[in-house]
Amino acid sequence: MWWCSNEAWSWAGGGETTAHRWDEVAAVYERSARQGRKVMREYVLLWSGGEEWLTLTEEHIEDLAGLGKVFVERVSESLRPKVAAALARGESYLFPRWGDGPFVELTAEGVGGDDGVISWHELAAVDVQAGHIVIRGKYGQALVRSWGDTGNAGMLVAMLRSSIANSVS
């Protein structure tokens, strides 16, 4: 059984109850996993420090989409002000990644990774296409990231779209 509030969440199952605060979660990954012929949705919660995680699947939770939405919203609400404060101090924020794919980092200069940087004033669009986040610059440059391999992907897209909407052309 799940229990969620604005400050924390807990799970009671298998004779044990675990409780965590939202600010203890470093990332939520929204992923799909193939089980035989069926593609199942899963959410992976990664704790700060990156050493512990919890995988939630449709196999175990009836309304995983609804619960996953709550996890994404609450973790984003917890992280967004911390990311904004870090950027305001001239620091960067590295979005957690799953596997060896390219990383996404927000810096005072812009958004990018090891394959390039798009400056804030050149940021033109952010699209989600076929499971990928496509970050486009005004001069044709683009960064492509896997939605399922990027921690807090929804928060990343929302922050970039907000930056574009608030920029002065």
Buried (B, 14 or more C-beta within 10 A) or exposed (E): EBEBEEEBBEBEEEEEEEEBEBBBBBBBBBBEBEEEEEEBBBBBBBBEEEEEBBEBBBEEBEEBEEBBBEBBBBBBEBBBEEBEEBBEEEEBBEBBBBEEBBBBBBBEBBBBBEEBBBBBEBBBEBEEEEEBBBBBBEEEBBBBBBBBBBBBBBBBBBBBBEBBEEEEE
